[in-house]
Amino acid sequence: METVQTVAVPRPPVVASTPIVGPVRPFLGDVLPFLAATRARYGDAFRLRMFHLELTCLCGPDAIALLQRDGGLRTSTSMHVLNEEMDSRLPSMIDGPNRQTIRKAHHQFMNHSLESTRRDEIQAWLDDHTRRWAPGTRIDVLSEAQTQTVDILSRLLNGEPFPFNRRELALVVHTMIWATFGHAPRLVLRNPAYRSAQRRMRAHLLDLVAAIRQDPGRVASTLVGHYLDFPPPPELGEWTDRDLVSVPYGAYLAGFDTVASAASFLLYRLLTNPGALARVREEHGALSDDSSGPVDPAAQKYLRAAFLETVRLNPPGSAVLRYANDDFEFAGCSIRKDEELLVVIASDHLDERYFPDPTTFEPTRFLGEGAAELKRHVLPFGSGIHRCTGAALGELIAVEMVSNWVNRFDLRVEPGWRGVRATARPYTQPSGLRVRVVGRRIGNPPLWNEVPSRVGNRPASVD
């Protein structure tokens, strides 16, 4: 009788690092260069050990294909935490059988059409926020970007100005994220400050959902109202206010970190690259001459290329956590069912095969022949069945916001004593980024900004 030999498939190699602690430091800053260098040394699959955690990292096109394939991976083992905190069954349905219906509702509402029909209002809201900017004003860019982003998204999606303060929102959003997708103990949910802010936020949003339901005009103009036009998933039976309360949360959870961080890094890149800034302003001026109203952010091709180049170098999230639904092989290694995976969605961002001189800021990469193919290698907002449903609208808002700032004001970077650096909170954000208002540009010649001597082409911590 012939014996069938089985070949054992090896486990991914473990990255050499400091015992117990592991490579924690890179994950507290801009982790992309570390992940790119580790991939170059160990291949497309490797394991990281940090404290009590062990993560298997998957890189490259096959990892992206896994994300895009239905059923291979799931988002979290702790979605019930988000359900409980919002007292809604909707969050966990992003992994459920009816997620396509929910994503369809989002895609149909949060698109270029929403931005274009509300563009005059968006510009007015941005002007309201920058009305206090005067020569000499010093601005914390990330804080300002977060404030403006959530206010605009709240008005567009929820039909009301942002009703909370930024610190409250940061506390609620980050606590929920860490408790659900991170490895923070459930104890963080007992924080009295968090519990107080969360109760007030949820009570307000429950009232908002009830008010929208009773107002046909608000049904037609809000994301909650758009949900009401969709048949509810069988698991719900009907759209209850308790379940719908997680919808207006989305206006804040989605944009507070990712869109605001991308906009902040984009402003930094433009202010520290005078030639790019000049081209953005030249393009905006030409489009303004041909437009009877505010310039379409989708038409600002160079600025959008600068946005892509910015999120290539400083993606809000370089990787996403997933769990394996079954055993499978990847890059010649064995991956086990229920194993926690870190899928590096920014695998190609610093790959010289696609981006020569990859750490240089060069927006023209995304203009001209071959640009469409190149864009497929930049994934700042995820990929596949769980890609952020607000990605298209988020990019437009980020571009429109930064366009408003640099075309209406002359700004100069004034970094803190530690310079500008990338930090993870938990998304990658610029820390120490401050700008000074030099003057208004309306009717004034441009005042080009000098590059700060301590800030290079990348934030100081990732040089």
C-alpha positions in Angstrom: 0.0 0.0 0.0 1.4 3.3 -1.0 2.1 5.8 1.8 1.0 9.4 1.1 3.5 11.8 2.6 2.2 15.1 4.0 4.4 18.1 4.0 4.1 20.3 7.1 3.6 24.0 6.1 5.7 26.2 8.3 4.4 29.0 10.4 5.3 32.6 9.5 8.7 33.6 10.9 8.8 35.7 14.2 10.4 39.1 13.8 13.4 39.5 16.0 12.8 42.3 18.6 13.2 43.2 22.2 12.0 40.4 24.5 8.5 40.8 26.0 8.1 44.5 24.8 8.6 43.8 21.1 8.4 46.5 18.4 6.0 48.7 20.3 7.7 52.0 19.5 7.1 51.9 15.7 3.4 51.2 16.4 3.2 54.4 18.5 4.3 56.5 15.6 4.4 56.1 11.8 4.5 52.3 11.5 4.6 52.2 7.7 8.4 52.4 7.3 8.9 49.7 9.9 6.3 47.4 8.2 7.9 48.0 4.8 11.4 47.2 6.1 10.2 44.1 7.9 8.4 42.9 4.9 11.6 43.3 2.8 13.5 41.2 5.3 11.0 38.5 6.3 8.7 38.3 3.3 4.9 38.8 2.9 4.0 36.9 6.1 5.6 37.4 9.5 4.7 37.4 13.2 5.1 40.2 15.7 5.1 39.6 19.5 4.4 42.6 21.8 3.7 42.1 25.5 0.9 39.5 25.6 -0.1 39.9 21.9 1.0 37.9 18.9 -0.1 39.3 15.5 0.5 37.7 12.1 1.2 40.3 9.5 0.1 39.7 5.9 1.5 42.0 3.1 1.4 42.3 -0.7 -1.3 41.8 -3.4 -2.4 38.4 -2.0 -3.2 40.1 1.3 -5.3 42.7 -0.4 -7.0 40.0 -2.4 -7.9 38.3 0.9 -9.5 41.5 2.1 -11.5 41.8 -1.1 -12.7 38.2 -1.0 -16.1 37.6 0.7 -16.0 35.2 3.7 -12.3 34.7 4.2 -11.7 37.2 7.0 -13.9 38.9 9.6 -13.4 42.2 11.3 -13.4 41.5 15.0 -14.2 39.1 17.7 -15.5 42.0 19.8 -18.2 43.7 17.7 -20.6 42.9 20.5 -18.8 45.6 22.5 -19.8 48.3 20.0 -23.3 46.9 19.9 -23.6 47.2 23.7 -22.1 50.6 23.9 -24.4 52.0 21.2 -27.3 49.7 22.3 -27.8 49.0 18.6 -27.6 45.8 16.5 -26.4 47.6 13.4 -22.6 47.7 14.1 -22.1 43.9 14.1 -24.0 43.6 10.8 -21.0 44.8 8.9 -19.9 41.2 9.2 -23.4 39.8 8.8 -25.2 38.3 5.7 -27.0 41.6 5.1 -24.0 43.9 5.1 -24.3 44.6 1.4 -27.7 46.2 1.9 -26.3 48.4 4.6 -23.2 49.4 2.5 -25.5 50.1 -0.4 -27.4 52.6 1.7 -24.2 54.4 2.6 -22.7 54.4 -0.9 -25.9 55.8 -2.5 -26.0 58.7 0.0 -22.4 59.6 0.7 -21.1 60.4 -2.8 -20.0 63.2 -5.1 -23.6 64.2 -5.7 -24.1 65.0 -2.0 -21.1 67.2 -2.0 -22.0 68.9 -5.3 -25.6 69.8 -4.3 -24.4 71.2 -0.9 -21.2 72.9 -2.1 -22.3 76.5 -1.5 -23.3 75.5 2.0 -20.0 73.6 2.6 -18.0 76.7 1.6 -20.1 78.9 3.9 -19.6 76.5 6.8 -15.8 76.4 6.2 -15.8 80.2 6.1 -17.7 80.3 9.4 -14.9 78.3 11.0 -12.1 80.4 9.6 -13.7 83.7 10.2 -11.7 84.2 13.3 -8.4 83.5 11.5 -6.5 86.8 11.4 -2.8 87.6 10.8 -0.9 86.3 13.8 -3.4 83.6 14.8 -1.7 80.3 15.7 -3.7 77.2 14.8 -3.4 73.6 16.0 -4.0 72.0 12.6 -5.2 68.6 13.7 -7.6 70.0 16.2 -9.0 72.5 13.7 -9.3 69.8 11.0 -11.2 67.5 13.4 -13.6 70.3 14.4 -14.3 71.3 10.8 -14.6 67.8 9.6 -17.1 66.5 12.1 -19.2 69.7 11.8 -19.4 69.5 8.0 -20.2 65.7 8.2 -22.8 66.3 10.9 -24.5 68.9 8.8 -24.4 66.8 5.7 -25.4 63.5 7.2 -27.3 64.3 10.3 -28.9 67.7 9.3 -27.5 69.6 12.3 -24.4 71.4 13.4 -22.0 69.3 15.5 -23.7 69.3 18.9 -20.8 68.2 21.2 -17.3 69.4 21.9 -14.2 67.9 20.3 -12.7 66.5 23.5 -16.0 64.7 24.4 -16.1 63.1 20.9 -12.4 62.1 21.1 -13.0 60.4 24.4 -16.1 58.5 23.2 -14.7 57.6 19.7 -11.3 56.4 20.9 -12.6 54.5 23.9 -15.1 52.6 21.7 -12.3 51.9 19.1 -9.8 50.6 21.7 -12.4 48.5 23.5 -13.8 47.0 20.2 -10.9 46.6 17.8 -7.9 47.1 20.1 -6.9 45.1 23.1 -7.8 47.5 25.8 -9.5 45.9 28.8 -13.3 46.4 29.2 -12.3 48.4 32.3 -11.8 51.5 30.0 -15.6 51.5 29.4 -16.1 52.3 33.1 -14.2 55.6 32.9 -16.7 58.1 34.5 -15.8 60.8 32.0 -16.5 58.4 29.1 -19.7 57.1 30.6 -21.0 60.6 31.1 -20.2 61.8 27.6 -21.5 58.6 26.1 -24.8 58.8 27.9 -25.4 62.4 26.8 -24.3 61.7 23.2 -26.6 58.7 22.9 -29.5 60.5 24.4 -29.1 63.4 22.0 -28.8 61.1 19.0 -31.9 59.1 20.0 -33.8 62.3 20.0 -32.3 63.2 16.7 -33.4 59.9 15.1 -37.0 60.3 16.5 -37.1 63.9 15.1 -35.9 62.8 11.7 -38.5 60.1 11.5 -41.3 62.6 12.1 -40.1 65.2 9.5 -40.4 64.3 5.8 -37.9 67.0 4.9 -35.3 65.6 7.2 -36.0 62.0 6.0 -35.2 63.2 2.5 -31.9 65.0 3.5 -30.2 62.8 6.1 -28.5 59.4 6.2 -31.0 58.2 8.8 -33.8 59.1 6.5 -32.0 57.2 3.7 -32.0 54.1 5.9 -35.7 54.4 6.3 -36.2 54.0 2.6 -34.4 50.6 2.7 -36.1 47.4 3.9 -34.6 46.4 7.2 -32.5 43.2 7.4 -34.5 40.2 8.5 -32.5 40.1 11.8 -34.0 43.5 12.7 -37.5 43.1 11.5 -38.0 46.8 11.6 -35.9 50.0 11.8 -36.2 50.9 15.5 -34.8 54.2 16.9 -32.5 52.1 19.2 -30.9 50.4 16.2 -30.8 53.5 14.0 -28.9 55.5 16.7 -25.7 54.1 15.4 -26.2 55.8 12.1 -25.6 59.4 13.2 -22.7 58.1 15.3 -21.1 57.2 11.9 -20.7 60.9 10.9 -18.3 61.2 13.8 -16.7 57.8 14.1 -15.8 57.7 10.4 -14.3 61.2 9.8 -12.9 62.4 13.2 -9.6 60.7 12.8 -9.2 59.5 9.2 -10.4 62.5 7.2 -9.0 65.1 9.6 -5.6 63.3 9.7 -5.4 63.1 5.9 -6.3 66.8 5.6 -3.7 67.8 8.3 -0.9 65.9 6.6 -2.0 67.4 3.2 -1.7 70.9 4.5 1.7 70.1 6.0 2.9 68.7 2.7 1.8 71.7 0.7 3.2 74.3 3.2 6.6 72.5 3.2 6.7 72.1 -0.6 6.3 75.7 -2.1 6.3 74.5 -5.7 3.3 72.2 -5.0 1.5 74.9 -3.1 2.0 77.3 -6.0 0.6 74.8 -8.4 -2.5 74.2 -6.2 -3.2 77.9 -6.1 -2.6 78.3 -9.9 -5.0 75.5 -10.6 -7.6 76.9 -8.2 -7.3 80.3 -9.8 -7.9 79.0 -13.3 -10.9 76.9 -12.2 -12.3 79.9 -10.3 -12.2 82.0 -13.5 -14.3 79.4 -15.3 -16.7 78.7 -12.5 -19.8 80.7 -11.5 -19.7 79.2 -8.0 -17.3 77.4 -5.6 -14.7 75.3 -7.4 -15.5 71.6 -7.6 -13.0 69.7 -5.5 -13.1 66.8 -8.0 -11.9 69.2 -10.7 -8.8 70.1 -8.7 -6.7 67.4 -10.3 -3.3 68.4 -9.0 -4.7 68.9 -5.4 -6.3 65.5 -5.5 -3.0 64.1 -6.8 -1.3 65.8 -3.8 -3.9 64.2 -1.5 -3.1 60.7 -2.9 0.6 61.3 -2.5 0.0 62.5 1.0 -2.0 59.4 2.1 0.6 57.2 0.3 3.3 58.6 2.5 1.2 59.1 5.7 -1.9 56.9 5.5 -4.3 57.4 8.4 -4.2 53.6 8.8 -1.4 51.4 7.4 -3.0 48.1 8.4 -6.3 46.7 9.6 -7.0 43.9 12.1 -8.8 40.9 10.8 -9.5 37.3 12.0 -9.2 34.2 9.9 -12.4 32.3 9.3 -10.6 29.1 8.4 -7.1 27.5 8.1 -5.3 28.6 4.9 -1.9 29.0 3.4 -0.4 32.4 2.7 3.1 33.1 1.2 4.1 29.5 1.9 3.1 29.7 5.5 0.3 28.2 7.6 -2.5 30.5 8.9 -4.8 29.1 11.5 -8.5 29.5 12.0 -9.4 32.4 14.4 -5.8 33.7 14.2 -5.5 37.5 14.6 -4.1 39.1 11.5 -2.7 42.5 10.7 -3.3 43.0 7.0 -1.0 45.7 5.7 -3.2 47.7 3.3 -0.3 50.1 2.7 2.0 47.3 1.5 2.8 48.9 -1.8 3.0 52.6 -0.6 6.8 52.6 -0.3 7.5 50.0 -2.9 10.1 51.2 -5.4 8.7 49.1 -8.1 5.6 51.3 -8.2 6.9 54.5 -6.7 10.6 55.4 -7.5 12.2 57.4 -4.8 9.3 56.4 -2.6 9.9 58.7 0.4 9.8 61.8 -1.8 6.6 63.9 -2.1 5.8 64.0 -5.8 2.1 64.5 -6.7 2.7 64.3 -10.4 3.1 60.5 -10.0 -0.7 60.5 -10.1 -1.1 62.6 -13.2 -0.8 61.5 -16.8 -0.3 58.1 -18.3 -0.4 55.1 -15.9 -1.9 57.2 -13.1 -5.1 55.1 -12.9 -3.2 51.9 -12.4 -0.9 53.5 -9.9 -3.9 54.7 -7.8 -4.9 51.1 -7.2 -1.8 50.6 -5.1 -2.8 53.4 -2.6 -5.4 52.3 -0.1 -5.8 54.8 2.7 -9.3 53.8 3.7 -9.2 50.0 3.5 -10.1 47.7 0.7 -12.7 45.1 -0.2 -16.0 44.3 1.5 -15.1 46.4 4.6 -13.6 49.4 2.8 -14.8 52.6 4.5 -18.2 53.5 2.9 -17.5 57.2 3.2 -14.1 57.1 1.5 -15.3 59.0 -1.6 -17.0 61.7 0.4 -14.2 61.9 2.9 -11.6 62.6 0.2 -13.8 65.4 -1.3 -14.2 67.0 2.1 -10.5 66.8 2.9 -9.6 68.3 -0.4 -12.3 71.0 -0.2 -11.2 72.0 3.4 -7.5 72.3 2.6 -8.3 74.1 -0.7 -10.3 76.6 1.4 -7.4 77.1 3.8 -4.5 77.6 1.3 -6.4 79.6 -1.3 -7.9 82.1 1.3 -4.9 82.4 3.6 -1.2 82.5 3.7 0.0 80.1 6.4 3.4 79.3 7.8 4.3 76.1 9.6 5.5 76.7 13.2 6.4 73.3 14.7 6.7 72.7 18.4 10.1 72.2 20.0 10.0 68.5 19.1 9.1 69.3 15.5 6.3 67.7 13.5 6.0 63.9 14.0 3.6 61.1 13.2 1.9 59.5 16.2 -0.8 56.8 16.5 -3.9 57.7 18.4 -4.9 55.0 17.2 -4.8 56.3 13.6 -1.7 58.0 12.3 -1.9 61.7 13.0 0.6 64.7 12.9 1.6 65.7 16.3 3.2 69.2 16.9 1.8 70.6 13.7 1.0 74.3 14.2 0.6 77.0 11.6 0.6 80.8 11.9 -1.7 82.9 9.8 0.4 85.3 7.8 -2.5 87.0 6.0 -5.6 86.7 3.9 -5.0 86.1 0.2 -8.1 87.8 -1.2 -6.8 90.8 -3.1 -3.2 90.2 -1.8 -0.2 88.7 -3.7 0.9 85.3 -2.5 3.3 85.0 0.4 5.3 81.8 -0.1 6.1 79.9 3.1 9.6 78.9 4.0 10.2 75.2 4.8 11.0 75.0 8.6 14.6 74.0 9.1 13.8 71.1 11.4 11.1 69.5 9.2 12.1 67.4 6.3 10.1 65.8 3.5 8.5 63.4 6.0 7.6 64.2 9.6 10.6 64.3 11.9 9.9 60.9 13.5 9.9 59.0 10.1 13.0 60.5 8.5 
